[in-house]
């Protein structure tokens, strides 16, 4: 009779895109950002626009692409919003490969055309207008909360659905919340 291997005690991971939770600092305080609207775009990524499957097969493709995407949207490396956009950790010491940079540029071009068509009343340049807004980020392991002033609500951005809570983003490994405060 043949010996059988014992069954695993846990089911195998279904989705290889789900990273382990990011190593976010437990700040317990709010970190100021000048690019708070950058996090609005995380919801567009989670809806499949663009598909994460389009990334090249590299272990570091997702963080490199997110960093390139954030930079293409006009965010500086020194702004905490870019770190949050990348899930809490910026890839350092690695140049963005040309194929990943091209994918980020193509994504930004598609988003620009989408915003131009559906929100022509936003001031130009529209993508930068959406991203450039002061706010605070509360960052804890597995949780990023963006807090904006209530006077920053803009009807065209609301109509686009950009400032809705993305919620749990399994590919980013954390929950992202957007809050307007009076």
N, C-alpha and C positions, 0 to 999 in steps of 0.2 A: 504494500500500500504506500502511496505517495504522501510525503509530509506537506502540509499546507502552511503557508506563511500566515502569521497572525494578521488580522485586519487592523488597519490604523484606527486609533481612538478618535481621531478628528477627520472630518471630510476634507478632501484636498481643496486648495484655494481655487475658486472658479475663474476669477478674473485676474490675470497676471498684471494688469495695469494698476491695481490698487497697491499703492506703496505703504510701507509702515507709517504710522503717525509721525509727522515731522517733529524734529527737536526744536520746538518753539520756546523762547524764554518765557518763564512765568513772571511777567513784569508786575502784575497787580496794579498797573497804572496806565494812563493813556499816553500814547506816543503821538506827537503832532506830525501831520503830513500835509504837504501842499498839493499832492496828487491823489486825493481820496477817491476821485472818480475812476481811477485805474481799476479798482476792484469791481466796478460795475460790469466789466467785460468778462469776469469769471463765469457769469451766468450764460453768456453766449458760447463759451467753450463747452459748458456742460450740456448744452442742447444739441451738440453734434456739429456745430458750425465754428470751426472746422472739426473734422473727425480726428480724434487723437490717434487713430490707427494710421493716419498719414505720416506720422513721425517715423524717422528712420529707426532701424532696430539697434539702438544704443541704450545702455543702462542710464546714461545721463541725458537722453534726448528731451524728456519732458522739462526738467528744470532749465536746460539751455534754451529751449524754445520759449518757455515762459519769460525768461530774462530778455531774450531778443524781442519778444512781442511787447513787453513792457517798455523797453527802450524805444522801439519803433512807435509806440504811442506817446513818446515824449517824456517818460519818467527817468529821472537821474538815479544812478546807482546808490547815491547817498540818501535817498528818500526811503523811509520805512515802508511806504506803499509797495515799492518794488519787491522788497523782501517778503511782504505778506502775499503779494501776487504770485510769488514763486513757492508759496506754501511754508514760508518761514525761513528758508535758507537760500541765499544767493549762491550760485555756483561760482567759485573764485578760482583764479589761476588757469582757467580753460577758455580759450577763444571759441566763439560760436562758429561751428562749421558752416561753410557756405550753403549747404542744402537746408540746414535748419534756419539760417538767417533768411534765405529766400522764401521758405514757408511762412515765417513770421511776417515778412514784407507783403506777401500775397494775402495773408489774412487781414492785415491792416488795410490794404487796398479794398478788399471786399467789404469790410466794415465801413470804410469811408463812403463807398458808393451807396451802401444801404442807408446810412445816416443822411447823406446828401439827398437821396430820393424821398425819404420819409419824414425828415425834419429839416426842411430848408430854412425854417425860421430861426434855427440856432445860429449864433454868430460863427463866422469862419475864423480860423480853421476849426471845424466842428468837433473832430475827435479830440483835439487838444482842449477845446472848451469843456467837453464832457469830463475829461480827466483832471483838469486843473481846477481843483476846488479844495479849500482847506477843510480839514477834518481831523479826527483823532482815531487811532487804532488801539483797541484793547486786544492784546495777544496773550493767549494761554495755550498750553499744549492741546492740539486738536480743536482750537476755537479761535476765530478771528472775528472781532466785532468792529465794524466801521460806524462811527458816530459823526453825523453831520448836523449842522444847524438847520432848523426848520425853514429859515428864510432862503435856503439853497434849493428848495424844491422847484423844479422847472417842469412845466407841463409837457414840452416836447420829449424830455427824457422819460417822464412817467409814461407817456403814450408808447414809447419804444419798449417799455418794460425793463429798462436797464438798471434801475435802482431797486428792483425787487430782491428779496432775500434769495440768494442761490441755495442756502441751506447746506446740507451735507454734500460735499463734493468728494466722492470716493477716490477719484484720480488725483486729488490734491491732498487727501488724507486729513481733512478737517471740515468743520462747519464754518460757513461764512454768513454773517448777519449784517444787515444794513439797517441803521436806526437814525431817524430824524428826531432831534430833541428841540424843544421850545426854549 
